[in-house]
Amino acid sequence: MNTDKHAPIQWQFSRRAQKLESSAIREILKVTMRPEIISFAGGLPSPETFPVDHMRAAYEKVLSKQGKVSLQYGPSDGYAPLREWVASTLSTDGACIVPEQVLMVSGSQQGLDLLGKVLIDEGSKVLVETPSYLGALQAFSVYGPQFESVPTDDGGLLPESLDAIGKDARLLYALPNFQNPTGRTLSVERRHALVESCARLGVPLIEDDPYGALCYRGDPLPKLLNMNPEGVIHMGSFSKVLTPGIRLGYVVAPEPLVRKLEQAKQATDLHTAQLTQMVVYEAVKDGFLSQHIPTIRKLYADQCQVMLSALEQYFPEGVRWTRPEGGMFIWVTLPEHIDSMKLLEEAIEELVAFVPGAPFYANAPQKNTLRLSFVTVSPEKIREGVAKLGKLIKAKL
């Protein structure tokens, strides 16, 4: 018998792999999963909204009637009836979307990765909000872009700033509805101005819209896609309106781009799970979401109001926060001398958690910011957790 020990492999990672970093939020979530911690950290939908019985019935119906088809490989662009449903749902009188413009993906994060792979070269200028969604920054960073931060105010990004920074940009990435992380919403006027500016500059505009249906009152604002279907790439997801565990989203774009994204997807996973797509189609095709989404809106609106009231009661003067009209997040700005990462360390000692704001900035991070999510925490725990944070902040003033 050969008892010689093999020398350990010296892994030679690619330059791209050497640049990879773990998601700051995912690392924080590992710490905050302990049941005794009041966690405002995760951007997770409330499990109270998951339609378990409806999804069980959809699975049973698909497997009993189309079992062999649903368990087979499927087309790379997605299950045709579901793509038709997406196209029909997004179409308006002024902007008809066709199924050929729809690519089903395994969650929005895959869509972001495919867009980065297809549109970004090393050194490409990529415009992002200030701050922006961390998952997008992480997905795009793999391809070596040069991020340019678009100025923002309490109403979101400033379209007029694009004339100074938009030349030769490869794309602009935006979340116009109840943005992650700030909860801000872009007004109708700014939406038109943004679409017009990008069209004039020839900059593809990515509209990431996982939260658009979750407005607390009134009707959802018009989509950027419907303002210019030839220049806007729309991203949607079933994670926030149905369940995130199915990992199903879609990208809607002009057909030449969709075909190139489809080719990139074939190199990644060949196709999104056929069973999942067929079950989701069965679940939504008869109008279930129009009955289900209002229950999510009501729950989140109530939870948000509890947190806003607690912030008013327990946070000291000198602290500012957003007042979202939908979605899942509140953005807090502390006095400049307070580092939210250090505050988090103290908060965890008090069994409270949040996400520090610095990782959400592509450039010049503001360390005195943080994100609070309120949808998975009971009203009593929201008040208790905010009270503890308020006490910690006061001690630093």
MIROMAR-515588 format. One record per residue (C-alpha): residue in one letter; x, y, z. Coordinates in steps of 0.1 Angstrom, whole numbers, padded with zeros to 4 digits, always signed. Each point is the difference from the previous one (the first is absolute). Example, Ala and Ser with C-alpha at 12.3 -4.5 7.8 and 13.67 -1.06 7.14 Angstrom:
% residues 2
A+0123-0045+0078 S+0014+0034-0007 
//
This chain:
% residues 397
M+0000+0000+0000 N+0012+0035-0008 T+0000+0020+0032 D+0016+0031-0014 K-0021+0031+0008 H-0011+0021-0029 A+0012+0035+0000 P-0029+0025+0006 I-0013+0016-0032 Q+0010+0036-0004 W-0032+0014-0014 Q+0007+0025-0028 F-0031+0022-0001 S-0008+0022-0030 R+0005+0037+0004 R-0038+0003-0001 A-0004-0024+0028 Q+0026+0018+0021 K-0022+0031-0001 L-0031-0017+0013 E-0012+0010+0034 S-0028-0014+0022 S-0032+0021+0003 A+0002+0022+0030 I-0037-0007+0007 R+0004-0037-0003 E+0029+0000+0025 I-0020+0021+0024 L-0030-0024-0003 K+0021-0029+0011 V+0005+0018+0033 T-0036+0012+0004 M-0018-0033-0007 R+0000-0008+0037 P-0037+0000+0011 E+0006+0023+0030 I+0012+0028-0023 I-0024+0027-0012 S+0011+0002-0036 F-0008+0030-0022 A+0029-0012-0022 G-0015-0024-0026 G-0017+0012-0031 L-0023-0031+0003 P-0037+0000-0008 S-0023-0008+0029 P-0007-0038+0002 E-0035+0011+0011 T-0006+0009-0037 F+0010-0033-0015 P-0031-0016-0016 V+0009-0036+0010 D-0033-0016-0007 H-0004+0017-0034 M+0036-0011-0010 R-0006-0035+0012 A-0032-0003-0021 A+0020+0014-0030 Y+0027-0026+0004 E-0025-0028+0003 K-0019+0011-0031 V+0031+0004-0021 L+0015-0033+0011 S-0033-0019-0004 K-0009+0013-0034 Q+0034+0009-0016 G+0025-0019+0021 K+0022-0013-0027 V+0002+0033-0018 S+0007+0019+0032 L+0028-0023+0010 Q+0018+0002-0034 Y+0025+0025-0012 G-0015+0032-0013 P+0008+0028-0025 S+0027+0025+0009 D-0022+0030-0003 G-0026-0014+0023 Y-0035-0017+0001 A-0020+0016-0028 P-0033+0005+0018 L+0017+0017+0029 R+0020+0023-0024 E-0033+0009-0017 W-0015+0008+0034 V+0029+0023+0009 A-0002+0017-0033 S-0038+0005+0003 T+0003+0013+0036 L+0026+0026-0010 S-0016+0012-0031 T-0019+0033-0001 D-0020+0019-0027 G+0031+0019-0010 A+0026-0028+0004 C-0007-0036-0011 I+0024-0025+0014 V+0004-0033-0019 P+0011-0034+0014 E+0031+0001-0021 Q+0012+0028+0022 V-0002-0021+0032 L+0027-0022+0014 M-0007-0020+0031 V+0029-0002+0025 S+0008-0018+0032 G-0007+0030+0022 S+0008+0036-0006 Q+0036-0005+0011 Q+0006-0022-0031 G-0015+0027-0021 L+0025+0025+0014 D+0029-0023-0006 L-0011-0007-0036 L-0004+0037-0007 G+0035+0007+0014 K+0014-0029-0021 V-0016+0013-0032 L+0004+0038+0004 I+0031+0007+0021 D+0036-0001-0010 E+0030+0006+0023 G+0000+0037+0006 S-0035+0007-0013 K-0017+0030+0016 V-0031-0012+0019 L-0023+0026+0015 V-0017-0009+0034 E-0020+0018+0026 T+0014+0013+0032 P-0004-0023+0019 S-0009-0030-0021 Y-0011-0036+0003 L+0029-0020+0014 G-0009-0031-0020 A+0003+0019-0033 L+0033+0015+0010 Q+0013-0035+0009 A-0013-0015-0033 F+0014+0027-0022 S+0034+0003+0019 V+0010-0035-0013 Y+0003+0015-0035 G+0023+0029+0010 P-0020+0031-0006 Q+0008+0036+0010 F-0030+0010+0021 E-0012+0036-0003 S-0023+0011+0028 V-0031+0020-0011 P-0009+0027+0024 T-0032-0004+0020 D-0022+0018+0025 D-0030-0010+0021 G-0019-0005-0032 G+0025-0025-0015 L+0025+0005-0028 L+0002+0034-0018 P-0005-0005-0038 E+0015+0034-0008 S+0033-0012+0013 L+0004-0024-0029 D+0011+0025-0025 A+0032+0005+0019 I+0008-0036+0007 G-0020-0021-0025 K+0023+0002-0031 D+0013-0034-0011 A-0018-0018+0029 R-0006-0037-0007 L-0033+0000+0021 L-0018+0017+0028 Y-0014-0022+0028 A-0030+0013+0020 L-0028-0012+0023 P-0027+0026-0004 N-0025-0016+0025 F+0006-0001+0037 Q+0037-0004-0006 N+0022-0024+0018 P+0016+0012+0023 T-0016+0035+0004 G-0037-0006-0006 R-0001+0030-0023 T-0024+0002-0030 L+0007+0019-0032 S-0028+0025-0009 V-0018-0003-0033 E+0017+0032-0011 R+0034-0013+0007 R-0008-0033-0017 H-0008+0017-0032 A+0031+0022+0003 L+0022-0030+0008 V-0013-0020-0030 E+0004+0030-0023 S+0036+0007+0012 C+0011-0035-0005 A-0016-0002-0034 R+0017+0033-0011 L+0034-0013+0013 G-0005-0034-0015 V+0004-0017+0035 P-0019-0032+0006 L-0021+0004+0031 I-0005-0030+0023 E-0032+0002+0020 D+0002-0025+0029 D-0035-0002+0014 P-0005-0027+0027 Y-0021+0022+0023 G-0021+0020-0025 A-0033-0018+0009 L+0005+0006+0037 C-0013+0035+0003 Y-0018+0007+0032 R-0028+0021-0016 G-0012+0009-0035 D+0011-0016-0032 P+0036-0009-0010 L+0018+0028-0018 P+0007-0005-0038 K+0029-0021-0009 L+0030+0013-0018 L-0003-0028-0025 N-0033+0013-0013 M+0015+0034-0006 N+0026-0013-0024 P+0000-0038-0007 E+0029+0004-0024 G+0023+0015+0026 V-0010-0015+0033 I+0009-0034+0014 H-0026-0011+0025 M+0007-0025+0028 G-0029-0016+0020 S-0002-0027+0026 F-0025-0023+0017 S+0020+0000+0032 K-0018+0029+0017 V-0035-0006-0012 L-0001-0038+0001 T+0029-0017+0017 P+0038+0004-0002 G+0007-0037+0004 I-0011-0007-0036 R+0029+0022-0014 L-0018+0013-0030 G+0003+0033-0018 Y+0000+0015-0035 V+0018+0025-0022 V-0019+0019-0026 A+0020+0018-0027 P+0003+0006-0037 E+0002-0033-0019 P+0037+0003-0011 L+0011+0004+0036 V-0023-0028+0012 R+0015-0024-0025 K+0035+0008+0012 L-0011-0004+0037 E-0015-0034-0010 Q+0033-0011-0014 A+0018+0011+0032 K-0026-0019+0020 Q+0006-0032-0020 A+0036+0001+0013 T-0012+0004+0035 D-0029-0024+0007 L-0016-0009-0034 H-0034+0010+0012 T-0020+0010+0032 A-0018-0029+0016 Q-0029-0010-0022 L-0020-0013+0030 T+0003+0033+0019 Q-0011+0020-0030 M-0030-0022-0007 V-0011+0001+0037 V+0003+0038+0001 Y-0020+0004-0032 E-0026-0023+0015 A+0000+0021+0032 V-0004+0034-0017 K-0018-0005-0033 D-0035+0005+0014 G+0006+0032+0018 F+0012-0012+0034 L+0025+0028+0004 S-0027+0027-0002 Q-0016-0016+0031 H+0033-0009+0018 I+0021+0032-0004 P-0024+0023+0019 T+0005-0022+0031 I+0037+0005-0003 R-0004+0037-0004 K-0022+0003+0031 L+0024-0020+0021 Y+0031+0019-0011 A-0017+0034+0003 D-0010-0008+0036 Q+0035-0013+0009 C+0016+0031-0016 Q-0023+0023+0020 V+0010-0017+0032 M+0037+0005-0007 L-0005+0036-0010 S-0019+0007+0032 A+0027-0018+0020 L+0028+0021-0017 E-0019+0032+0009 Q-0002-0012+0036 Y+0034-0014+0007 F+0025+0015-0024 P+0017+0032+0010 E+0002+0033-0018 G+0026+0002-0027 V-0010-0034-0015 R-0020+0000-0033 W-0018-0028-0018 T-0021-0006-0031 R-0037-0004+0000 P-0007-0026-0027 E-0033-0002-0019 G+0004-0038-0006 G+0025-0028+0001 M+0020-0013+0029 F+0027+0024+0011 I+0007+0032+0020 W+0034+0018-0004 V+0015+0017+0030 T+0026+0028+0000 L+0018+0005+0032 P+0022+0029+0011 E+0032+0000-0020 H+0023-0011+0028 I-0019-0033+0006 D+0013-0031-0019 S-0029-0024-0005 M+0023-0030-0003 K+0013+0006+0035 L-0036+0007+0012 L-0010-0034-0014 E+0026-0017+0022 E-0016+0017+0031 A-0035-0007-0013 I+0006-0037-0003 E+0012-0001+0036 E-0035+0014+0008 L-0015-0027-0023 V-0010+0024-0028 A+0012+0000-0036 F-0001+0022-0031 V+0020+0004-0032 P+0027+0028+0000 G-0003+0023-0029 A+0035+0002-0013 P-0001-0032-0022 F-0028+0015-0021 Y+0022+0027-0014 A+0020-0006-0032 N+0022+0030+0009 A+0007+0022+0031 P-0020-0021+0025 Q-0019+0019+0027 K+0008-0019+0032 N-0027+0019+0020 T-0029-0018-0018 L-0019-0032+0005 R-0029-0020-0014 L-0030-0013+0021 S-0024-0026-0013 F-0033-0003+0019 V-0020-0027-0018 T+0011-0031+0019 V-0001+0014+0036 S-0031+0002+0022 P-0012+0035+0011 E+0010-0007+0036 K+0035-0010-0011 I+0003+0030-0023 R-0007+0023+0029 E+0024-0019+0022 G+0028-0001-0026 V-0003+0037-0010 A+0000+0010+0037 K+0033-0018+0005 L+0015+0016-0031 G-0012+0034+0011 K+0017-0005+0034 L+0033-0010-0017 I-0001+0030-0023 K-0008+0025+0028 A+0031-0013+0019 K+0022+0011-0030 L-0013+0036-0001 
//
